C-alpha cells in the first residue's frame, strides 16, 4: 500500500492502491485486488508492509487473508491477521503495517465510504462497528473463507463485464452478503468468549471514554475533562479504565496524541512548532519534551529519520 508523504496527515487514498495488474476499479468508487498469482515482492514488502510511520485510511476496506500472516496496528491496538482471517477497516482508521511474512497472500475490497455496505437496518451497522472495536480480526472456517472468495470472484466478474445500470447494485449485494457473514461469525465469537448479552457498565464507560478520546485528544489531555464529560469523578474513571484495559487513562490519551504527532511530523507539511500548535501544546519546548519522553527521540529527529 502506497503512502503519500506529501499530503497532510499522511492520508492513504483508495486510488493510491491501483498499482497491481490484478487491480479492478468500478467508477473510481470501489476497487478490488489480490496477489493470488504471485507473492508480494521483497521490495514491495519493504516499501509498503513495514512500519515507516502511521497512515490515515480514507476509505473502507475488507481484507481476506488466505496465506501467511501480517502484524499491524490500528487505532493504537496491535493485531495479527493470518490465513483464514478477515478484517474490516473503516474510514479514518489510523494504521501501521508492522511486519508481513514472505508468503502473505490476500484479497481486498475497498470502497470510498460504507455506502456499499449500507442496509435498511441501521442498528446492524452500529452494533457491528462497536463489536469490531473489540474484536477486529475474524476467524473463518475453510468453508466460510471459500464462500467469501466466491463473492469476491463474483465481484471481479461483475466489474470486468460490460457495466449496466444494475452493476452497482450487484456489487453492493455481494458486499452485504460478505459483511452479513462476517457479522454473524463475529457475534458467534463474542458469545463463545462469554461476551453475550448486555455489556457491563464499566465496559460501556471504557468504550465511551475511547470514543471521547478519539474526538478530543488534539485539544484535551486531562483525565478531568473526560471524567466531566462522562459525569464521573477523575478517580473513578481512572479506576474503570485501568480495570478494563490494564492501562492508565493517561496512556490511552498520550498514545492518541503521539500517533497524531507522528502522522503530522511525517506528512512533510508542518514544522515541529506547527505540530505542537495543532496538538494544543503551550510551546515547542513543552511538545518536544512530551514527545521525547514517549518516543525516545526529539520530534525533529523523528521527522528526519
C-alpha positions in Angstrom: 0.0 0.0 0.0 1.5 3.3 -1.1 1.9 6.0 1.5 1.8 9.6 0.2 4.5 11.6 2.0 3.3 14.9 0.6 -0.2 15.1 2.0 -1.2 16.4 5.4 -1.9 13.6 7.9 -0.2 11.1 5.5 -3.6 10.1 4.1 -3.9 6.8 2.3 -6.4 7.4 -0.5 -8.1 4.4 -2.2 -6.7 5.2 -5.7 -3.2 5.1 -4.3 -3.6 1.3 -4.3 -4.1 0.8 -8.0 -0.5 -0.3 -9.0 -1.2 -4.0 -9.5 -2.1 -5.8 -12.7 -4.8 -7.5 -10.7 -6.5 -4.3 -9.6 -10.0 -3.7 -10.9 -11.8 -0.4 -10.3 -15.5 0.5 -10.6 -16.3 4.1 -11.3 -13.4 5.3 -9.0 -15.6 4.4 -6.0 -14.8 0.7 -5.5 -11.7 -1.3 -6.1 -10.7 -5.0 -5.6 -7.3 -6.6 -5.8 -5.3 -9.7 -4.8 -1.9 -11.2 -5.1 -3.0 -14.8 -5.7 -1.0 -15.1 -8.9 2.4 -14.1 -7.4 3.7 -13.3 -3.9 4.4 -9.8 -2.7 8.0 -8.9 -3.7 10.6 -8.2 -1.1 10.8 -4.6 -2.5 7.1 -4.0 -2.0 7.1 -5.6 1.4 10.0 -3.3 2.5 8.2 -0.3 0.9 4.6 -0.8 2.0 4.3 -3.6 4.5 6.7 -2.4 7.3 6.2 0.3 9.8 7.6 3.5 8.3 5.1 5.7 10.0 1.3 5.7 10.5 -1.2 6.5 7.8 -4.9 7.5 8.0 -7.2 5.3 5.9 -9.6 7.4 3.8 -11.8 4.5 2.6 -13.4 1.3 3.8 -11.5 -2.0 3.3 -12.3 -5.7 3.7 -9.2 -7.9 3.7 -9.3 -11.7 3.2 -6.0 -13.5 4.2 -5.5 -16.9 2.6 -1.9 -17.5 3.3 0.9 -16.2 5.6 0.5 -13.5 8.2 0.7 -9.8 8.8 1.1 -7.8 12.1 -0.5 -4.4 12.1 -1.6 -1.7 14.5 -4.9 0.0 14.0 -6.2 2.8 16.3 -3.5 2.0 18.9 -4.3 -1.7 19.1 -2.0 -4.4 17.6 -3.4 -7.3 15.7 -2.2 -10.4 13.9 -4.0 -11.4 10.7 -3.2 -14.9 9.3 -4.6 -17.4 6.8 -8.3 -17.9 7.4 -8.8 -14.4 8.8 -10.8 -11.4 7.6 -10.5 -7.9 8.9 -12.7 -4.8 8.2 -11.3 -1.3 8.4 -13.4 1.8 8.3 -12.6 5.3 7.0 -10.4 7.5 9.3 -8.8 4.5 11.0 -5.1 5.2 11.8 -2.9 2.2 11.0 0.6 0.9 10.7 1.9 -2.2 8.9 4.5 -3.7 11.3 5.5 -7.0 9.6 4.4 -9.5 7.0 5.6 -13.0 6.0 7.1 -13.6 2.6 4.1 -15.7 1.6 1.5 -13.3 2.8 -1.5 -13.7 0.4 -4.6 -11.5 0.5 -7.6 -10.3 -1.5 -9.2 -7.0 -0.6 -12.2 -5.0 -1.4 -12.0 -1.2 -0.9 -14.7 1.5 -1.3 -14.7 5.2 -0.8 -17.2 5.0 2.1 -19.5 2.5 3.6 -22.4 3.1 1.1 -21.7 -0.3 -0.4 -22.3 -1.8 3.0 -25.5 0.2 3.8 -28.7 -1.6 4.5 -32.1 -0.8 5.9 -31.4 -1.8 9.5 -29.1 1.0 10.8 -28.7 -0.7 14.1 -26.9 -3.5 12.3 -24.1 -1.3 11.3 -23.8 0.4 14.7 -23.7 -2.8 16.6 -21.2 -4.3 14.1 -18.8 -1.4 14.4 -19.0 -1.5 18.2 -18.1 -5.2 18.2 -15.3 -4.7 15.7 -13.7 -2.2 18.0 -13.2 -5.0 20.5 -12.6 -7.9 18.0 -11.2 -6.7 14.7 -9.8 -9.9 13.4 -12.5 -12.5 12.5 -11.5 -16.2 12.1 -13.3 -18.2 9.4 -13.5 -21.9 8.7 -12.2 -23.2 5.3 -15.8 -23.4 4.1 -16.6 -19.8 5.2 -13.5 -18.5 3.5 -14.4 -20.3 0.3 -17.8 -18.6 0.4 -16.2 -15.2 0.9 -13.8 -15.8 -2.0 -16.7 -16.9 -4.2 -18.4 -13.5 -3.7 -15.0 -11.7 -4.2 -14.5 -13.5 -7.6 -18.1 -12.7 -8.5 -17.4 -9.1 -7.9 -14.4 -9.4 -10.2 -16.6 -10.8 -12.9 -19.2 -8.0 -12.5 -16.5 -5.3 -12.8 -14.9 -6.9 -15.8 -18.2 -7.5 -17.6 -19.9 -4.6 -19.5 -21.5 -2.3 -17.0 -25.2 -1.9 -16.7 -27.4 0.3 -14.6 -27.6 -2.5 -12.1 -23.9 -3.3 -11.8 -23.5 -1.1 -8.6 -26.5 -2.9 -7.0 -25.0 -6.3 -7.8 -21.7 -5.2 -6.2 -23.5 -3.8 -3.2 -25.3 -7.1 -2.8 -22.1 -9.1 -2.8 -20.6 -6.7 -0.2 -23.7 -7.0 2.0 -23.5 -10.8 2.0 -19.8 -10.8 2.9 -20.5 -8.3 5.7 -23.5 -10.2 7.0 -21.5 -13.4 7.2 -18.7 -11.6 9.0 -21.2 -10.1 11.4 -22.7 -13.5 12.2 -19.3 -15.1 12.8 -18.2 -12.1 14.9 -21.4 -12.5 17.0 -20.7 -16.2 17.5 -17.1 -15.5 18.5 -18.2 -13.0 21.2 -20.9 -15.3 22.5 -18.4 -18.2 22.8 -15.9 -15.9 24.6 -18.6 -15.0 27.2 -19.5 -11.6 25.9 -23.1 -12.4 25.1 -25.8 -10.1 26.3 -25.5 -6.6 27.8 -22.1 -5.1 28.4 -21.3 -4.2 32.0 -21.4 -0.6 33.0 -17.6 -0.4 33.2 -17.3 -1.9 29.7 -19.7 0.8 28.4 -17.8 3.5 30.2 -14.5 2.3 28.7 -15.9 2.3 25.2 -17.4 5.8 25.7 -14.1 7.0 27.1 -12.2 5.8 23.9 -14.8 7.5 21.7 -14.3 10.8 23.6 -10.6 10.5 23.4 -10.7 9.9 19.6 -12.8 13.1 19.2 -10.9 15.4 21.6 -7.3 14.3 22.1 -5.9 17.1 19.9 -7.3 19.6 22.4 -7.7 17.8 25.7 -5.1 15.7 27.6 -6.5 15.9 31.1 -8.4 13.0 32.5 -10.6 15.6 34.3 -12.0 16.7 31.0 -13.1 13.2 30.1 -14.4 12.4 33.6 -16.5 15.6 33.5 -17.9 14.6 30.0 -19.0 11.3 31.4 -20.3 12.8 34.7 -17.8 10.9 36.8 -15.0 11.7 39.2 -11.5 11.5 37.7 -10.6 8.9 40.3 -13.5 6.6 39.5 -12.9 6.9 35.7 -9.2 6.1 36.2 -10.1 3.0 38.1 -12.6 1.9 35.5 -10.1 2.4 32.6 -7.3 0.5 34.4 -9.7 -2.3 35.4 -11.0 -2.8 31.9 -7.8 -2.3 29.9 -4.8 -2.8 32.3 -3.6 0.6 31.2 -4.0 4.0 32.7 -6.3 6.6 31.1 -3.4 8.9 30.6 -1.6 6.3 28.5 -4.6 6.0 26.1 -4.7 9.7 25.7 -1.0 10.0 25.2 -0.9 7.2 22.6 -3.5 9.1 20.5 -1.6 12.4 20.8 1.7 10.7 19.9 0.2 8.8 17.0 -1.2 12.0 15.5 2.1 13.8 16.1 3.9 11.1 14.2 1.5 11.4 11.3 1.8 15.2 11.2 5.6 15.2 11.5 6.0 12.7 8.7 3.5 14.4 6.4 6.1 16.8 5.2 3.7 19.8 5.6 4.4 21.0 9.1 7.3 22.2 11.2 7.7 20.9 14.8 6.3 24.2 16.1 3.3 23.9 13.9 2.7 20.3 15.0 2.8 21.4 18.6 0.3 24.2 17.9 -2.0 21.8 16.1 -1.9 19.5 19.1 -2.6 22.4 21.6 0.8 22.4 23.3 1.8 25.7 25.0 5.1 25.9 23.1 7.5 23.8 21.0 9.7 23.1 24.0 6.9 21.5 26.0 5.8 19.5 22.9 9.4 18.3 22.4 9.7 17.1 26.0 6.4 15.3 25.8 7.2 13.6 22.5 10.8 12.6 23.5 9.5 11.1 26.8 7.1 8.9 24.8 9.1 8.1 21.7 12.7 8.3 22.9 13.9 10.9 20.4 13.0 14.6 19.7 10.3 15.5 17.2 13.0 16.9 14.8 15.0 13.6 15.0 11.8 11.6 14.3 10.9 13.8 11.4 14.3 13.4 9.8 14.6 9.6 10.5 
